[in-house]
Amino acid sequence: MTLSVAVAGASGYAGGELLRILSGHPDFEVRTVTAFQNAGQPLIAQQPHLRSFADLTLVETTAANLAGHDVVFLALPHGKSGELTAQLDPGALVVDCGADHRLTSETDWAAFYGGDYFGAWAYGVPELPVAGGGHQRERLAGATRIAAPGCNASAVSLAIAPGIVASLVEEQDIVSVLAVGPSGAGKSLKTMYLASEILGSANPYAVGGSHRHIPEIQQSLRLAGASDPTVSFTPVLVPMSRGILATVTARLKPGVTADEVREAWENAYHGEPFVQVLPDGQMPRTADVLGANTALIGLAVDAAVGRVIAVLALDNLVKGTAGAAVQSANIALGLTETTGLNVNGVAP
């Protein structure tokens, strides 16, 4: 049976990536696309690469226009989706690619986002290993409300969570430095995202513990078994349109060996189609995951300082956002998890 789909925020980067993935999904039919200031325009005026949707016109983002669909994907700025979700059909599957329903702590929401708190939904990182065994996907089966992850947050969490689950690393003093493409910030017309500011330069931002994905990372690590994790998180904008390379380090507990580290990570992601641990000595590149719903992890142990280094590469618009949303929707609906999703990147 074909399921009817609406995509809100279809003129943005995340919305466009959702549509690109959905165009090849055999069980979904996109019938409605919405926008705010771009309402009334043909979709391809804003997303000219999506030729298969040339017949669709952007309509206003309202609960009425999103009603009557089996699945609704929201790709809206924080605060905007929360205003709509209470009005949507309780029987429809709603997947929010924004931040409004990710955090379980209202205090964290107030500290890092501010404004109205809309409550937490099932968290859409299926491969995240959780304390006691299993993965987050078990909590997605049958869900009707799903919060897709923050791209940086899922990169850091997937990189280091196996060490938390296996009790091999200290939960304090986790350090992460990320090279990120500016598409993760959406189509915001801000000076720091202009090509003239980014090309030929690396630009750190939200330095010193202010980035909004920090509480989301801590929340994921608590799911993996940490009690009070601390994370130093520093993102750096680099001149690539999409992609994240996350270098995450943590202190090893006394006596932990490199072999134990590799065994823990490989066990955590054994059989996972979209999260893969590379062979010893290999490190991932963002170029290898562009356009794919794939996260690649390279591992090393720095014995001199007693730390594990996990380097993870993913495409922030696919595995970091839209791909995770579609993957989670597949699980919630009882479809094959990999349906419509590609493990192969685009090269060169």
VODRENNU-225702 format. One record per residue: residue in three letters; x, y, z of N, C-alpha, C, O in turn. Coordinates in pm, whole numbers, plus 50000, padded with zeros to 5 digits. Example, Ala and Ser with C-alpha at 12.3 -4.5 7.8 and 13.67 -1.06 7.14 Angstrom:
ala513194943150780512304955050780513204967050780514244966850846ser512854977550708513674989450714512905000350787513415011450804
END
This chain:
met500844988050000500005000050000500875012550000501815013550079thr500565021849912501305034349906500795043950013499585045550030leu501725050250085501385059450193501545073750144502535077150078ser500575082250175500635096150133501515104050228501495101950349val502305113250171503335120550248503195135450223502945139950111ala503385143150331503535157650322504895161350379505335155550478val505555171050316506845176050364506705190950389506485198750297ala506845194850516506795208950553508205214650556509125208150605gly508365226550502509705232250491510445226850371511655224950375ala509695224350264510255217550147511205226150066511905220949979ser511255239050091512155247750014513545248750074514445254450012gly513755243150195515055243750260515955232050224515575223250146tyr517155231950282518095221250252517615207750304517645197850231ala517165207250430516705194550486515455189650414515325177750385gly514535198950385513335195050311513665190050172513065180250126gly514595196550105515015191949973515645178249977515445170149886glu516435175650081517075162550092516055151650124516155140350075leu515065155050207513975145650230513295141950099513055130150072leu512995151850018512315149249892513175141049796512675132249726arg514485143949794515375136049708515335121349747515285112649660ile515355118449877515295104549923513925098549897513815087249850leu512875106149926511515100949910511165098249764510295090149734ser511855105149672511575103049529511875088749487511315083949388gly512745081949560513075068149526512495057949621512865046249617his511585062149708511015053149807509745046749750508815053949715pro509705033449741508575026949673507255027349751506195025049693asp507315030149881506105029649962505525043249995504455044050056phe506205053949957505765067549990505435075249862506135074349762glu504355082849868503995091849759503865105949815502985108649897val504745114949772504705128749819503575136049748503585137349625arg502605140849826501455147649768501405162549800500815170349726thr502025166449910501965180349953503335185149997504035178150069val503725196849953504955203249998504615217350043503845224349977thr505185221450156504815234550211506055243050237507175238050246ala505805255950250506855265450282506215277550349504985278550356phe507045286650397506545299050455506605310050347505645311950273gln507735317250339507785328550245507785324050099507505332150011asn508095311350071508125306749932506825300249888506735295049776ala505815300449973504515294649934503985301349808504105313449791gly503415293149721502885298049594503805295749476503375296549361gln505075292849504506025290349396506055275449358505765266949443pro506385272349234506635258249200507805253049284508765260249310leu507705240649326508785234949408510125236149337511125239449400ile510165233449207511445233449137512045247349121513195248749079ala511275257649154511875271049156512835272349273513795280049266gln512585264949379513455264949496514375252849500515465253449557gln513945241849440514725229349439514855224649294514255214549257pro515625231649212515665228449069516255214749036516125210048923his516915208449133517465195149108516425184149123516685172649085leu515255187249176514225177149202513235176749086512065180449102arg513695172248970512875172848849511655163648855510655166448790ser511725152948932510585143748938509395149749013508295144249008phe509615161049082508525167749153508125180749084507625189949150ala508325181548955508035193848881506555197748884506215209248858asp505685188348915504255191148917503775196849050502605200649062leu504645197449151504215201849284504445216849303505435222449256thr503505223049372503605237149408503635238449559502895231749630leu504495247049607504595249449751503345256549801502925266649744val502755251249907501605257549970502005262150109503075258650158glu501165269950170501485275650301501595264650406500865254750402thr502515266350499502705256550606501665258850714501825267250802thr500585251050706499525251550806499115237250841499365227850765ala498505235750957498025222550998496995217350900496935205350874ala496175226250846495155221950751495775215950625495275205850574asn496845222050575497485216750454498235203850480498455195950388leu498635201550604499345189150638498395177950678498815166350690ala497145181150698496165171050739495865161250626496055164350508gly495395149350665494965139550567496055131250505495805123950409his497275132050558498375124050507498725112950606498505114250726asp499265102050553499695091050640500985094550715501165090650830val501875101950647503175105350705503425120150680503225125150569val503875127150784504245141250772505675142950820506015139350932phe506505148450733507885151950770507955167050788507515174650701leu508505171450901508655185550930510125189250922510955183650993ala510455198750835511825203550820511815218650839512025226250745leu511545222650963511305236550995512295241651099512875233551172pro512495254651108513365260251213512805257051352511605254951369his513715256851451513235253551585512185263651630512295275651605gly511175258351698510045266451740508875266051645507725267551687lys509145263951517508075264051417507305250951412506085251051399ser507995239551423507275226851416506455224651543505345219351536gly507005228651657506275226851782504945234151783504005229651848glu504875245251712503625252751704502545245051628501355247451647leu502965235651542502035228351456501655214651509500545209851486thr502575208251581502435193851604501205190151685500615179551662ala500805198651778499625195451858498355195351774497345189651815gln498405201851657497225202751571497155191551467496165190451395leu498205183151459498255173051355497505160451397497345157751516asp497065152851298496295140651319497055130951410498175127151376pro496495126951523497205117651613497445103951551498295096451598gly496705100651446496895087751382497955087751274498335077051225ala498445099451236499495100251134500865098651198501045101651316leu501815093851121503205093651165503795107351136503775111951022val504325114051238504945127151222506415125951261506735121451371val507295130051171508735129751197509245144051188509135150551084asp509795148851300510275162651307511795162751289512525157051369cys512255169351183513695170551158514305182451233515525184251231gly513475190451297513975201551377514245197251520514205185351552ala514535207051605514975204151741513835203451842514075199851957asp512615206751803511565209551900511175197951990510655200152100his511425185651947510995174152026512145164552060511905152852091arg513365169452054514515160752081514835159352229515165148452275leu514745170152303515265170352440514205166052540513065170852538thr514605156952628513705152352734513685161852853512785161252936ser514675170552862514795179852974514305193752935514865200052846glu513255198353002512775211952978513805222253021513885233152963thr514595218953124515645227953170516705229853063517145241053038asp517105218752997518075219852888517515227952773518225235952711trp516235225952743515625233652634515685248552665516045256652579ala515335252152787515345266152825516745272052819516915283552779ala517745264152858519115269152863519735270752724520505280052702phe519405261752630520095261752501519235266952385519765271352284tyr517905266552399517025271252291516145282852337516115293352274gly515445280852446514525291052493513185290352424513045283752321gly512205297152479510865296752423510085284952476510515278152569asp508915282552415508035271852461508695258152447509415255552350tyr508455249452545508945235752541507795226752497506695227552553phe508035218452396506955210852334506985195952368506165188352316gly507895191552454507945177552494508795169052401509055172852286ala509225157552452510145148852378509395137652307508425132052359trp509865134452187509355123152110510415112152104511535114052150ala510045100752048510995089852029512175094951945511985101451843tyr513375091951990514585097751930515045089251813515235077151826gly515215095751696515415088651571516845085651532517265089251422val517605079151619518925073851581518885058851604519245054151712pro518435051151505518175036951527519375028951577519205019651656glu520575032451533521765024251566522385027751701523315020951744leu521895038051768522495041851895522415030251994521315025952028pro523565025152040523525014252139523035019452273523435030352316val522185011752340521605016152466522005006652578522294994952556ala522005011952699522395004252816521484992052832520274992852810gly522084980952869521324968752888521174960152765520584949452771gly521724964952653521664957352529520654963052431519704969852470gly520864960352305519974965152202520354979052155521404984452188his519454984752076519684997752014518415006052020517345001052054gln518545018551988517425027751993516305023851899515165028051920arg516575015851796515535012251699514365005051766513235006051719glu514624997751874513534990651940512495000451996511324996852011arg512905012652025511995022752079511255030251969510375038451997leu511605027551845510965034351731509845026151669508975031651603ala509865012951690508855004351629507465008351678507195008551798gly506585011451584505215015051618505015029351664503895033351693ala506085037151671505965051151715505155059251613505205056551493thr504435069151663503725078251573504295092351578503895101051500arg505245094751668505905107751680507405105251699507815098951797ile508215110251606509655107751607510395120851590510045129151506ala511425122751671512325134251658513605129751590514395122351648ala513805134251466515075131251398516195138751470515945148951534pro517435133851461518515139451542519115152151485518925155551368gly519855159251571520765169451523521955162551459522465152751513cys522405167651345523455160751270524755159651350525365148951354asn525175170551414526395169951494526225160651613527145153251648ala525065161151674524815153151793524875138251762525485130551837ser524245134151653524275119851620525685115351581526065104051610ala526455124151516527825120551480528665117751604529345107551611val528615126751701529405125051824528925112951903529725105051951ser527605111651917527055100751997527375087051938527805078052010leu527165085551808527475072751745528965069651753529355057951763ala529805080051749531255077851753531715071951886532585063351887ile531135076451998531705072752128530805063852212531275058152311ala529525062452178528585054652260529015040252284528785035052393pro529645033352186530065019652216531005018552335530945008652409gly531855028452354532755028152469532025030052600532445024752703ile530925037852598530105039652717529355026852750529355022452865val528715020852650527945008652671528814997452727528394990052816ala530024996352675530934985652718531724989152843532544981152889ser531495001152900532205005653022533715005753003534465002153094leu534165009852884535595010452855536155024552870537355026252888val535285034652863535765048452866535135055952983534055052453031glu535835066353028535295075053132534265084553069534475089852960glu533165086453138532115095153084532415109853101531755118353040gln533385113153185533815126853201534945129853102535705120853064asp535055142353061536155146852977536125140652838537175136952784ile534945139452779534825135652638535015148352555534365158552579val535915147552457536265159352378535925156552231536295146152177ser535225165952168534865164152028535135177051950534755187951992val535805175351836536045186451745535525182051608535885171351558leu534685190351548534025186551424534345196351312534315208551332ala534655190951195534685198851072533325196951006532925185750976val532615208050982531225207150934531005216150813531615226750801gly530135211550724529735219750611528585228850650527775225050735pro528475240650592527485250650634526055247150599525135253850648ser525805237050517524425233550485523655229050608522415229350609gly524365224750712523695220850835522955232250902522055229950983ala523325244450870522655256250928521465260650844520825270650878gly521155253550736520045257550651520425268850557521595272050540lys519405274850496519635285450397519645299250460519245309050398ser520095300050584520125312850654521035322750582522165319450547leu520545335050562521345345550498522115353050607521765364250644lys523165346550656524005352550759525435353750705525885345450626thr526125363950749527465366650697528385354750710529135351850617met528355347750824529305336950848529125325350752530025317050739tyr527955324550683527715313550590527945317550444527795309050356leu528285329750418528535334050280529785327350225530755324950298ala529775324350097530925317950034532195326150052533275320550071ser532085339250045533275347750058533895346950197535075350050214glu533105342850296533615341350432534165327350457535075325650539ile533635317350386533975303350413535095298350323535985291150369leu535065302150196536045296750102537465300550146537755312250173gly538325290650152539715293050190539925295450337540965300650378ser538935291650419539045294550562538365283550643537455276950594ala538815281750768538145273150866537715282150981538525289651035asn536435281351018535855291051111535185284051229534105278351212pro535795284251347535135278451464533955287051509533965299251492tyr532955280651566531795288051616531215280851737531525269151760ala530395287751813529765282151934530805275452023530595264452074val531935282252041533045276852121532765279452269532205289752306gly533165269952352533035272052495531765266652556531285271952657gly531195256252496530055249552558528705255652529527755253152603ser528585263752424527325270352396526505263952284525365268052261his527045253952215526335248252101525095240552148525125233352248arg524025242152072522735236252112522695221052107521785215052164his523635214752042523625200152035524275193552157524215181252170ile524885201152244525555195152360524585187552449524875176052482pro523445193152491522545185252577521985172952505521665162952569glu521855173752373521375162152298522415150952300522065139252312ile523695154552287524755144552297524745138252436524815125952447gln524675146252539524655140952675523445131852698523565121552764gln522305135552643521105127252654521335113552590520945103352646ser521955113452471522235100752403523215092152483523055080052491leu524225098552541525205090952619524585085452746524995074852795arg523605092452801522885086752916522065074652873521955064952948leu521485074952753520805063152701521775051352690521385039852708ala523025054452660524045043952646524585039152780525355029652785gly524175045752888524585040953020525365050753105525665047753220ala525705062553052526405072553132525435078753233524225079353208ser525965083153345525105089553445525195104653440524165111453450asp526405110053425526575124653423527725128253329528755133153373pro527535125653198528645127853103528945142553082528035150953083thr530205145753062530615159253023531255158652886532045149752856val530895168452803531345168452663531845182452628531105192252638ser533095183252585533615195452525533425194352375533945185152311phe532665203852319532215202652180532595215252104532165226252140thr533415213851999533845225351920533625222651773534365214651714pro532625228951709532435227451565533225237951488533425249151535val533665234151370534435243151284533845242551143533825231951080leu533365253951094532885254650956534065253750860535055260850875val533945245050761534995243350661534375244550522533165242650507pro535185247650420534635250450287534245237950208534845234750105met533225230850259532565220150185531075221850210530685224650323ser530255220250110528845223450127528145214250225527255218450297arg528555201550227527925192150319528965182350371530015180350310gly528645176350484529535166550544529955170350685530035182250719ile530225160250767530765162050902531885151950922531725140050893leu533015156750972534075147851020534245150851169534765161251208ala533795141451250533825143151396534975135151455535045122951438thr535875142051524536955135451596536615136051744536585146751805val536355124351802535875123551940536865115252021537215104051981thr537315120552132538255113352217537705112252358536965120952405ala538085101352425537675099252564538765091652637539525084052576arg538845093852768539835086752849539425072252866538275069152900leu540375063252842540135049052865540245045853014541045051853086lys539435036453058539575031753195540865023653208541345018153109pro541435023053329542715016153347542685001753295541744994253321gly543724998253222543894984553175543194981153046543364970052995val542414990352990541694987452865542684987152749543534996052736thr542574976952665543504975352553542864979652421541644981252412ala543714981452321543234985152188542344974052130541374976952060asp542674961652160541854950552110540454950952171539474948152103glu540364954352298539064955352363538244966752304537034965652288val538914977652273538234989052211537644984952077536464987252052arg538444978951994537944975151861536804965051873535814966051800glu536934955551962535874945651979534564952152021533494948451973ala534634962052111533414968752159532714976152047531494975252033trp533474983651967532854991351858532304982051751531214984251699glu533044971651717532564962451615531334954751662530434952051582asn531284951251790530094944451843528884953851842527774949651811ala529114966451876528004976051883527334977951748526124979851740tyr528124977351640527584980251508527624968151414527524969651292his527754956451472527784944251390526454942651315525374942951375gly526544940951185525354938751104524584951351069523574950550999glu525044962951115524344975351082524644979250936525804980050897pro523614981650857523864985250717524414999250699525105001950601phe524125008350793524445022350772525545027850863526035038950839val525935020650965527035025051052528095014151049527855002951094gln529255017550997530275007450973531605011751034532035023151019val532255002251103533575004551161534625000051060534594988751013leu535545008951028536575005950928537654996850986537824996451108pro538374989650902539454981050949540544989051021540675001151002asp541294982151102542354988551179543304996151087543744990850984gly543625008451124544535016651046543875025550942544545033850881gln542565023750920541865031950821541035042750890540435040350995met540995054450829540195065450878539235070150768539575069550650pro538045074750805537045078650704537305092550649538015100650708arg536705095150534536705108450472535265112350446534425103750419thr534965125150454533615129650423533265126550277532105124150245ala534255126750190533995124050047533395110250025532725108049924asp533635100950117533185087250097531725085050137531175074450111val531095094950201529725093150247528765103450189527595103650226leu529235111950098528355122250043527205115849966527405107449879gly525995120049999524805114849934524335101549987523335096249939ala525025095850085524695082550136524175083450279524505092750353asn523365073750316522875072750454523845064450538523445055450612thr525125067650523526185059450582527035067750677527355079350649ala527385061650790528375067350881529535057650889529345045850917leu530745062550866531955054450872532775058750993532935070751019ile533305048951066534055051851189535445045651180535595033851150gly536455053851206537825049051222538225049851368537815059151438leu539015040251415539395039451556540905039451573541635033851491ala541355045751680542765045051720542825046551871541945052451933val543875041051930544135042752073545475049652088546495045052036asp545465060752160546705067952193547155063252330546735068652432ala548015053052331548415046852458549185056452546549145055252669ala549875066052486550685075352564549845084052658550295087952765val548625087052616547755095352698546515087852747545675093552817gly546405075152710545305066952759543935071152707542965071452781arg543875074452578542615078852520542295071052393543185066852319val540995069152369540535063752242540175075452153539645085552200ile540455074152025540075084051925539145077251825539535067751757ala537905082251818536945077251720536665088451620536225099251658val536925085851493536705095651388535535090851303535585080051244leu534485098951297533275095051224532975105051114533045117151134ala532645099750996532245108050883530815104650844530445092950834leu530025115050821528685113250766528295125550687528895136250699asp527255123850605526665134950532525605141050623524625134350658asn525785153650661524875159650757523445160450708522505160350788leu523245161350577521895162250523521235148650505520005147750499val522025138050497521455124750476521435117450611520455118350685lys522505110250644522505102850770522315112150889521775108050991gly522765124750876522625133950987521225139351005520895144151114thr520375138850902519045144950913517995136950835517275128850893ala517905139250704516795133850625516835118750615515795112150623gly518035113050598518145098550591517735092150721517035081950722ala518165097950833517775092750965516265093550983515655084651042ala515655104250931514205105850942513465095050864512525089050916val513885092550741513235082250659513505068350717512595060050721gln514725065850762515055053050823514185050450945513665039450964ser514025060551028513195059151147511735057151112511035049451177ala511265064051007509885062250961509665048050913508635041950940asn510635042650840510535028750794510335019250912509485010450908ile511125021251017511025012551134509675014151201509045004151237ala509225026451219507955028951287506795022451213505845017651276leu506855022351082505765017150999505865002250972504974996550909gly506934995751019507114981650995507634978250858507554966750815leu508174988150787508784985750656510214980950675510784982250784thr510794975450571512214971950576513014984650601512844994650531glu513884984250701514554996350748515345003550640515455015750643thr515894996150546516765001850445516025007050322516645012250230thr514705005850319513935009450201514145024050162513995033150244gly514495026150036514655039649983515965046450021516185058049986leu516835039350090518075045650142519285038950078519285026950051asn520315046950053521485042549979522705042550069522925051950145val523515031950060524775031550134525925036850049527015038950101asn525695038949922526755043149832526825058249821525805064849800gly528015063649835528215078049818528405081749673528285073349584val528695094649651528905099949517530375104149506530875111449591ala531035099749402532445103349383532695106149236531995100449152pro533655114549200534535121849290533835133849350534435141249429
END
